[in-house]
Amino acid sequence: MTTVSGTSSHDGVAVSGLLGSSVPLVEAYDVALLDLDGVVYLQEEPVPEAATALEAARATGMRLEFVTNNASRRAEAVVALLAKVGVAARPEEVVTSAQASAALLAERLPAGSAVLVVGSDALGEELVDVGLRPVRAAEERPAAVIQGYAPDVGWPQLAEASVALRAGAFWVATNADATFPSPRGPLPGNGSLVAALVTATGQVPDEIVGKPHPRLHQESVRRSGAQHPLVVGDRLDTDIEGAVLGGCDSLLVLTGVTTPAGLLVAPPGARPTYVSTDLHGLLTAHPAPESLPDNEFRCGGWTVTVDSGVSRLAGSGAAIDALRALCAAAWRDDSAVAPRLVADGAAASVALSELELPTV
């Protein structure tokens, strides 16, 4: 792999900023650690062309691991949903926050301990698999509360959890995602439900297991035996931040939560190594943004000039290369301030419009 700018995790240093690869990413990395919601599917609808891209990636020899913060499904159900959207997978290739949360509680609690479940029946089944006893009522005197997203979580479950937490139960949240992507746009996620209990109890979870905390990715790397893993996701605050914390390179795809505007203001600890419109970014080389004299930045056929807080885009080419150049300009320091953008020419106007980036 050829890296031109930024820092690489290959030497044990976490990634910060966009890099370049002179070969397709499928040739530079041996395993893709793939998020699901917003990357492969949206709820139960396929992300366009995702299945085709993953099939092509596998054909090159890249192995796939599916790593999800969503705790509402067991691995077998995830495999069935992947099949529905055209992606073949095996249960052993799936790592969920529910599995990791149950494992954490099994390490902490005696076998047979009662754990109050806020979430799906599948989350309770993960507890059974590790020798714990799922319950739904605070009167069972649970030693812990495990909280994960499920579409039917409501006041009754939250009320039982509130009583258990006030009685001293240990609190594990499978993840803290405020939203999750859907065909209708972002919808409330587990983090929003966790926030309800934080407000009600004045407490915070004792453990949050899902991304960006590295436990899921560490487990995926261990299972797959990856030597050069690539984290692939759609969220800066979970997938990409988790990759940085875990010392892994990452690919951000723009099919889920993160927009180009959101990417431009990414803080240093949540900046991806690569960015692509979708999973076909696995199959291509990635030009590296270049820093030029006089506050100029270039990628592909685009140049961004920064002057008095204004970033002026000029040139031509693919809109994704324009975004890469704009990221290099916006990330020239540790600030996360939205740039003021100006299009210099018709091609630049079209690119910024395609990226849904407003101009001044």
C-alpha positions in Angstrom: 0.0 0.0 0.0 1.2 3.5 -0.8 0.4 6.1 1.8 1.1 9.8 1.0 -0.4 11.9 3.8 -1.6 11.4 7.3 -0.4 8.7 9.7 -0.7 5.0 9.3 -1.8 2.5 11.9 0.5 -0.2 10.3 3.3 1.0 12.5 1.2 1.0 15.7 0.0 4.6 15.3 -3.7 5.4 15.1 -4.8 6.8 11.8 -5.5 10.6 11.5 -6.5 12.0 8.1 -6.9 10.7 4.6 -4.3 8.5 3.1 -3.9 7.2 -0.5 -3.6 3.7 -1.8 -2.0 3.0 -5.2 -3.7 -0.4 -5.3 -7.3 -1.3 -4.6 -8.1 -1.6 -0.9 -9.0 -5.3 -1.4 -5.3 -5.9 -2.2 -3.9 -3.7 0.6 -6.0 -5.3 3.5 -6.8 -8.9 4.2 -10.0 -8.5 6.2 -12.8 -6.0 6.1 -14.6 -5.4 9.4 -17.9 -4.2 8.1 -20.6 -2.3 9.9 -24.1 -3.3 8.7 -26.8 -0.6 9.3 -26.1 2.1 6.7 -23.3 0.1 5.0 -24.8 -3.1 3.8 -28.5 -2.5 4.5 -30.9 0.2 5.8 -33.1 -1.6 8.4 -34.1 -4.5 6.0 -33.6 -2.7 2.7 -30.3 -3.3 0.8 -27.9 -0.5 0.2 -27.7 -0.2 -3.6 -24.8 -2.2 -5.1 -23.5 -3.3 -1.6 -24.0 -7.0 -2.3 -22.2 -6.7 -5.7 -19.2 -4.9 -4.2 -18.9 -7.4 -1.4 -19.1 -10.4 -3.7 -16.3 -8.8 -5.8 -14.2 -8.1 -2.7 -14.5 -11.8 -1.7 -13.6 -12.9 -5.2 -10.2 -11.2 -4.8 -9.5 -13.1 -1.5 -10.5 -10.4 1.0 -12.3 -11.9 4.0 -15.4 -10.3 5.5 -16.4 -9.9 9.1 -19.7 -8.3 10.0 -19.5 -6.2 13.2 -22.7 -4.5 14.4 -23.7 -2.4 17.4 -27.3 -3.5 16.8 -28.2 -5.9 19.6 -31.7 -6.8 18.4 -30.6 -9.8 16.3 -28.6 -13.0 17.0 -25.8 -14.0 14.5 -28.1 -16.4 12.7 -30.7 -13.7 12.2 -28.1 -11.3 10.9 -27.0 -14.0 8.4 -30.6 -14.4 7.3 -31.0 -10.7 6.8 -27.8 -10.5 4.9 -29.0 -13.3 2.6 -32.2 -11.3 2.1 -30.2 -8.3 0.8 -28.0 -10.6 -1.3 -24.9 -11.1 0.8 -23.7 -14.6 1.8 -22.3 -15.0 5.3 -21.8 -17.5 8.1 -22.8 -17.0 11.8 -19.1 -17.2 12.8 -18.4 -14.2 10.6 -20.8 -12.0 12.7 -19.9 -10.2 15.9 -22.7 -8.3 17.6 -22.7 -6.0 20.6 -25.2 -8.3 22.2 -22.6 -11.2 22.1 -19.9 -9.0 23.5 -22.1 -7.5 26.3 -23.2 -11.0 27.4 -19.6 -12.2 27.5 -18.6 -9.2 29.6 -21.4 -9.9 32.1 -20.4 -13.6 32.2 -16.9 -12.6 33.2 -18.2 -10.4 36.0 -21.2 -12.3 37.5 -21.5 -15.8 38.9 -23.2 -18.4 36.7 -27.0 -18.3 36.9 -27.1 -14.7 38.0 -30.3 -12.8 37.0 -29.9 -10.0 34.4 -32.7 -7.6 33.6 -33.1 -7.3 29.8 -34.1 -4.0 28.2 -34.3 -5.0 24.5 -35.1 -8.0 22.4 -35.6 -11.6 23.2 -32.5 -12.3 21.1 -30.5 -10.2 23.7 -31.8 -12.5 26.4 -30.9 -15.6 24.5 -27.3 -14.4 24.3 -27.3 -14.3 28.2 -28.6 -17.9 28.3 -25.7 -18.9 26.0 -23.2 -17.7 28.6 -24.9 -19.2 31.6 -26.9 -16.2 32.9 -30.6 -15.9 33.6 -32.5 -13.2 31.7 -35.4 -11.6 33.5 -37.9 -8.8 32.7 -38.9 -7.6 36.2 -37.0 -5.7 38.9 -38.7 -7.8 41.6 -36.4 -10.7 40.4 -33.6 -8.7 42.1 -31.3 -8.7 39.0 -27.5 -8.3 39.6 -27.3 -6.4 36.3 -29.2 -4.6 33.6 -28.3 -5.1 30.0 -29.8 -2.6 27.6 -29.9 -2.9 23.8 -32.0 -1.5 21.0 -35.3 -3.2 20.0 -38.2 -1.5 18.2 -40.6 -2.4 20.9 -38.7 -1.0 23.9 -40.9 1.4 25.7 -41.9 2.7 29.1 -42.6 -0.6 30.8 -39.1 -2.0 30.2 -37.4 1.4 31.0 -39.4 1.6 34.3 -38.3 -1.9 35.4 -34.7 -1.0 34.6 -35.0 2.3 36.5 -36.1 0.4 39.6 -33.3 -2.2 39.2 -30.6 0.4 38.7 -31.7 2.4 41.8 -31.4 -0.9 43.7 -27.7 -1.1 42.7 -27.8 -3.3 39.6 -24.7 -3.1 37.3 -25.6 -1.4 34.0 -24.3 -2.5 30.6 -25.4 -0.7 27.5 -24.7 -2.6 24.3 -24.0 0.7 22.5 -24.7 4.4 22.7 -25.7 5.2 19.1 -28.1 8.1 19.3 -29.6 7.1 16.0 -29.5 4.4 13.4 -30.0 4.9 9.6 -33.2 3.9 7.8 -34.8 4.5 4.4 -36.7 7.4 6.0 -33.5 9.0 7.6 -32.0 8.6 11.0 -34.3 7.1 13.7 -33.8 7.0 17.5 -31.2 4.4 18.5 -30.1 2.7 21.7 -28.2 5.8 22.9 -31.5 7.7 22.9 -33.1 5.1 25.1 -30.1 5.0 27.3 -30.4 8.8 27.7 -33.9 8.3 29.0 -32.6 6.1 31.8 -29.8 8.5 32.5 -32.3 11.3 32.9 -34.6 9.1 35.1 -31.9 7.7 37.4 -29.1 10.3 37.4 -26.7 7.4 36.6 -24.7 6.5 33.6 -23.9 3.0 32.3 -21.1 1.2 34.0 -20.0 -0.2 30.7 -20.8 0.6 27.1 -19.6 -2.3 25.0 -20.3 -1.4 21.3 -18.3 0.8 19.0 -16.4 3.1 19.4 -15.2 1.0 22.4 -12.7 -1.4 20.8 -14.1 -4.7 22.3 -16.1 -5.6 19.2 -13.3 -5.0 16.7 -10.7 -6.7 18.9 -13.0 -9.8 19.0 -13.4 -9.6 15.2 -9.7 -9.4 14.6 -9.1 -12.3 17.0 -11.7 -14.5 15.3 -10.5 -13.7 11.8 -6.8 -13.7 12.4 -6.6 -10.5 10.5 -3.1 -9.1 9.9 -4.1 -5.9 8.1 -7.8 -5.3 9.0 -9.8 -2.4 7.5 -12.8 -1.0 9.4 -15.6 -0.1 7.1 -18.5 2.0 8.4 -20.9 4.9 7.9 -20.6 6.7 11.3 -17.8 8.9 12.5 -18.6 8.6 16.2 -18.7 4.8 16.3 -17.1 3.0 13.3 -14.3 5.5 12.6 -13.6 6.6 16.2 -13.5 2.9 17.1 -11.0 2.2 14.3 -8.8 5.1 15.5 -9.0 3.9 19.1 -8.2 0.3 18.0 -5.3 1.4 15.8 -7.0 0.3 12.5 -7.2 2.0 9.2 -10.8 2.7 8.1 -13.0 3.4 5.1 -16.0 5.7 5.5 -18.9 5.1 3.1 -21.5 7.8 2.5 -24.5 5.5 2.4 -25.7 5.9 6.0 -25.5 8.5 8.7 -22.4 10.6 7.8 -22.8 13.3 5.1 -20.0 15.1 3.3 -20.8 18.2 5.4 -20.4 16.1 8.6 -17.2 14.6 7.4 -15.6 18.1 6.8 -16.0 18.9 10.5 -14.9 15.5 11.8 -12.7 15.9 14.9 -9.1 14.5 14.8 -10.1 11.3 16.7 -12.8 10.4 14.2 -11.2 11.0 10.8 -11.2 8.1 8.4 -8.2 6.8 6.4 -10.3 6.6 3.2 -13.6 7.9 2.0 -15.9 6.5 -0.7 -19.4 7.0 -1.9 -20.2 3.3 -1.2 -18.6 -0.1 -0.8 -17.2 0.0 -4.3 -14.5 2.0 -2.6 -13.0 -1.4 -1.6 -12.4 -2.3 -5.2 -10.5 0.9 -6.2 -7.2 2.7 -5.6 -7.6 5.9 -3.6 -5.7 9.1 -4.6 -4.1 10.8 -1.7 -4.8 14.5 -1.0 -1.7 16.6 -1.3 -0.7 19.7 0.7 0.8 22.4 -1.5 2.4 25.7 -0.7 0.2 28.8 0.0 -2.7 26.9 1.7 -3.5 24.8 -1.4 -4.7 21.2 -1.4 -5.1 18.9 -4.3 -6.7 15.5 -5.1 -7.2 14.1 -8.5 -8.2 17.0 -10.8 -9.3 19.3 -8.0 -7.5 22.1 -6.1 -8.8 23.8 -2.9 -7.3 27.1 -1.9 -7.9 28.4 1.6 -7.9 32.2 2.2 -9.5 34.1 5.0 -11.6 31.2 6.1 -13.0 30.5 2.6 -12.2 27.3 0.8 -12.3 27.8 -3.0 -12.8 24.6 -5.1 -11.5 24.6 -8.7 -10.8 22.0 -11.3 -12.7 18.9 -12.5 -13.1 15.2 -12.0 -15.0 12.9 -9.7 -16.9 14.6 -6.8 -15.4 12.1 -4.3 -12.0 13.5 -5.2 -13.2 17.0 -4.6 -14.4 15.9 -1.2 -11.0 14.4 -0.4 -9.3 17.7 -1.3 -11.9 19.6 0.8 -11.2 17.3 3.7 -7.5 17.9 3.5 -8.1 21.7 3.6 -10.7 21.5 6.4 -8.4 19.2 8.5 -5.2 21.2 8.1 -5.4 21.8 11.9 -7.3 20.3 14.8 -10.3 22.6 14.5 -13.7 21.2 13.5 -15.2 24.3 12.0 -17.5 24.1 9.0 -15.6 25.7 6.0 -17.1 28.5 3.9 -17.1 27.0 0.4 -16.9 28.8 -3.0 -17.2 27.1 -6.4 -14.7 28.3 -9.0 -16.3 27.3 -12.3 -19.2 25.2 -13.5 -17.6 21.8 -12.7 -16.9 22.8 -9.1 -20.5 24.0 -8.8 -21.8 20.6 -10.0 -19.4 18.7 -7.6 -20.5 20.7 -4.6 -24.1 20.3 -5.5 -23.6 16.5 -5.9 -22.0 16.5 -2.5 -24.9 18.6 -1.1 -22.4 21.1 0.2 -23.7 24.7 0.4 -21.6 27.6 -1.0 -21.4 31.2 0.1 
